[in-house]
Amino acid sequence: MPEADSSPASRGERLLQDIYGSTERANRFYDEQMVDVLTPRMREFLATQTWMVLCTADEDGMPSGSPRFGEPGFVLPIDDRNVTWPELRGNGVMTSLGNLVKNPKAHLIFPDMTERIGLHLRGETTLVEHDVMRIEHPDLVDSVKTQRLPERWVVLRLEVAYVHCRKHFPRTDDRPVEWGTDDVKAKGGDYFGAKNQPKPWRESA
């Protein structure tokens, strides 16, 4: 896989892949498990999720991770390349949103402990006030059932989505965790149906 503007690989990733000899394995992951749209299975998965971790950084690179919780499906697809979620009243510090104002890049992580699988969404965000969201996406706004109305919304324009495989997820039974396994079935296989999806980095290769 040659380098291209559309490649999902960061320079740091490529550097360490070269040093530690994992480029071939990494390329398989980019080619088979990463996409730049939501697959149908990803949309189904999001409809069941009640929490996520929102990862942000400010303009100086200072990171922050903050959980977000809601009723099942509180992170809502607008279309195949955009998702949104409501921001409810919090402690007023607004670390995550403050970061997004200065650096709109965000990374969402959805660990599903029941399914023992995870979903990563990465992209660029826009903050939208509740009254504006109500005008632009009334059906989505009306689907949120909370005692207090959201104060605003975050819209994430998807750049890349990919699985977090299940091999290291905790188990609730007596079987051992399969630490470090390369067994495709044990890792969850093509859980989100990403393998055969078109990808700009594959098409440009």
C-alpha positions as CSV (number, residue, x, y, z in Angstrom):
1,M,0.0,0.0,0.0
2,P,1.8,3.2,-1.1
3,E,1.5,6.4,0.8
4,A,-1.3,8.6,-0.3
5,D,-3.2,11.7,0.9
6,S,-6.2,9.5,1.6
7,S,-4.2,7.0,3.7
8,P,-5.6,6.5,7.2
9,A,-2.0,5.9,8.6
10,S,-0.3,8.6,10.6
11,R,3.4,9.4,10.2
12,G,4.0,8.1,13.7
13,E,2.2,4.8,12.9
14,R,4.3,4.4,9.8
15,L,7.5,5.1,11.7
16,L,6.9,2.5,14.3
17,Q,5.7,0.0,11.7
18,D,9.0,0.3,9.9
19,I,11.0,0.0,13.1
20,Y,9.2,-3.0,14.4
21,G,8.4,-4.7,11.1
22,S,4.6,-4.6,11.4
23,T,3.9,-2.8,8.1
24,E,2.4,-5.8,6.3
25,R,0.0,-6.5,9.2
26,A,-1.0,-2.9,9.5
27,N,-1.7,-2.7,5.8
28,R,-4.1,-5.6,6.1
29,F,-5.9,-3.9,8.9
30,Y,-6.2,-0.6,6.9
31,D,-7.4,-2.5,3.9
32,E,-9.8,-4.9,5.6
33,Q,-11.1,-3.3,8.7
34,M,-11.0,0.5,8.2
35,V,-13.7,2.4,6.2
36,D,-14.5,6.1,5.7
37,V,-18.3,5.6,6.0
38,L,-20.7,3.9,8.4
39,T,-21.5,0.4,7.3
40,P,-25.0,-0.9,7.9
41,R,-23.7,-3.1,10.7
42,M,-22.1,0.0,12.4
43,R,-25.4,1.8,12.3
44,E,-27.1,-1.2,13.9
45,F,-24.4,-1.3,16.6
46,L,-24.7,2.5,17.4
47,A,-28.5,2.0,17.8
48,T,-27.8,-0.2,20.9
49,Q,-25.0,1.8,22.6
50,T,-25.5,3.7,25.8
51,W,-22.0,5.1,26.4
52,M,-18.9,6.2,24.6
53,V,-15.5,7.8,25.4
54,L,-15.0,11.2,23.7
55,C,-11.3,11.9,23.1
56,T,-10.2,15.4,22.3
57,A,-7.1,17.6,22.5
58,D,-6.6,21.4,22.7
59,E,-4.6,23.5,20.4
60,D,-1.4,22.7,22.3
61,G,-2.0,19.0,22.1
62,M,-3.2,18.6,25.8
63,P,-5.5,15.5,25.7
64,S,-8.8,14.8,27.4
65,G,-11.0,11.8,27.6
66,S,-14.5,12.0,28.8
67,P,-17.4,9.5,28.8
68,R,-20.8,10.3,27.4
69,F,-23.9,8.4,28.4
70,G,-27.4,8.2,27.1
71,E,-30.4,6.0,26.2
72,P,-29.6,3.3,23.6
73,G,-28.8,4.9,20.3
74,F,-28.0,8.4,21.7
75,V,-25.3,8.8,19.1
76,L,-27.3,9.2,16.0
77,P,-26.3,8.8,12.4
78,I,-27.3,11.7,10.2
79,D,-26.2,9.9,7.1
80,D,-23.4,7.5,6.2
81,R,-20.7,10.1,6.9
82,N,-22.0,12.1,9.8
83,V,-23.1,11.3,13.4
84,T,-24.3,13.6,16.1
85,W,-25.0,13.4,19.8
86,P,-26.7,15.8,22.4
87,E,-24.6,17.6,25.0
88,L,-26.5,17.8,28.2
89,R,-25.9,20.2,31.1
90,G,-22.8,19.3,33.0
91,N,-20.4,20.9,35.5
92,G,-19.9,24.0,33.4
93,V,-16.1,23.4,32.8
94,M,-16.7,22.3,29.2
95,T,-13.2,20.8,28.7
96,S,-14.2,18.6,25.8
97,L,-16.2,21.2,24.0
98,G,-13.6,23.8,24.7
99,N,-11.0,21.6,23.1
100,L,-13.2,21.1,20.0
101,V,-13.6,24.8,19.6
102,K,-9.9,25.2,19.3
103,N,-9.1,21.8,17.7
104,P,-12.2,20.2,16.1
105,K,-10.7,16.7,15.6
106,A,-12.3,14.1,17.9
107,H,-12.1,10.3,18.4
108,L,-15.1,8.3,19.7
109,I,-14.7,4.9,21.3
110,F,-17.6,2.6,21.9
111,P,-16.6,-0.5,24.0
112,D,-19.5,-3.0,24.1
113,M,-18.8,-5.3,27.0
114,T,-21.7,-7.6,26.2
115,E,-20.8,-8.2,22.6
116,R,-17.1,-8.0,23.5
117,I,-16.4,-5.8,20.5
118,G,-15.7,-2.1,20.0
119,L,-16.1,0.6,17.4
120,H,-13.8,3.6,16.8
121,L,-15.1,6.7,14.9
122,R,-12.6,9.5,14.1
123,G,-13.3,12.8,12.4
124,E,-13.9,16.6,12.5
125,T,-16.6,18.1,14.6
126,T,-18.9,21.1,14.6
127,L,-20.8,22.4,17.6
128,V,-24.5,23.2,16.8
129,E,-26.8,25.0,19.2
130,H,-30.0,23.1,20.1
131,D,-32.4,25.6,18.5
132,V,-30.4,25.3,15.2
133,M,-30.4,21.5,15.4
134,R,-34.1,21.5,15.9
135,I,-34.6,23.4,12.7
136,E,-32.0,21.4,10.7
137,H,-32.8,17.9,12.0
138,P,-36.1,17.9,13.8
139,D,-36.6,14.1,13.7
140,L,-33.3,13.5,15.4
141,V,-33.9,16.1,18.1
142,D,-37.4,14.7,18.8
143,S,-35.9,11.2,19.2
144,V,-34.0,12.3,22.3
145,K,-35.9,11.5,25.5
146,T,-34.3,13.3,28.4
147,Q,-35.9,15.3,31.3
148,R,-33.7,18.3,30.5
149,L,-33.3,19.4,26.9
150,P,-29.8,19.2,25.4
151,E,-28.0,22.5,25.5
152,R,-26.2,21.9,22.2
153,W,-25.1,19.1,19.8
154,V,-21.9,17.9,18.4
155,V,-21.8,16.8,14.7
156,L,-18.9,14.6,13.7
157,R,-17.9,14.3,10.0
158,L,-16.5,10.9,9.7
159,E,-12.9,10.4,8.4
160,V,-12.4,6.8,9.5
161,A,-14.2,4.1,11.3
162,Y,-12.9,0.7,12.4
163,V,-13.4,-2.2,14.8
164,H,-11.7,-2.7,18.1
165,C,-11.4,-6.5,18.1
166,R,-12.6,-8.6,21.0
167,K,-9.5,-10.7,21.8
168,H,-8.6,-8.7,24.9
169,F,-12.1,-7.9,26.1
170,P,-12.9,-9.3,29.6
171,R,-15.1,-12.4,29.7
172,T,-18.0,-13.1,31.9
173,D,-17.5,-16.9,31.7
174,D,-14.7,-19.2,32.8
175,R,-12.9,-19.3,29.4
176,P,-9.5,-17.5,29.4
177,V,-9.0,-14.2,27.5
178,E,-7.0,-15.0,24.3
179,W,-4.2,-12.6,24.9
180,G,-2.4,-11.6,21.7
181,T,-4.0,-14.2,19.5
182,D,-4.0,-13.8,15.7
183,D,-7.0,-16.1,15.2
184,V,-9.5,-14.2,13.1
185,K,-12.5,-15.8,14.7
186,A,-11.3,-15.1,18.2
187,K,-10.8,-11.4,17.2
188,G,-14.3,-11.0,15.9
189,G,-13.6,-11.4,12.1
190,D,-15.2,-8.9,9.9
191,Y,-17.7,-7.9,12.5
192,F,-18.7,-4.6,11.0
193,G,-18.7,-5.7,7.3
194,A,-15.8,-3.4,6.4
195,K,-13.7,-5.8,4.3
196,N,-15.5,-5.4,1.0
197,Q,-16.4,-1.8,1.4
198,P,-14.7,0.6,-1.1
199,K,-11.9,2.7,0.5
200,P,-10.2,5.7,-0.9
201,W,-6.8,4.5,0.3
202,R,-7.4,1.1,-1.4
203,E,-8.7,2.7,-4.6
204,S,-5.6,5.0,-4.9
205,A,-3.2,2.1,-4.3
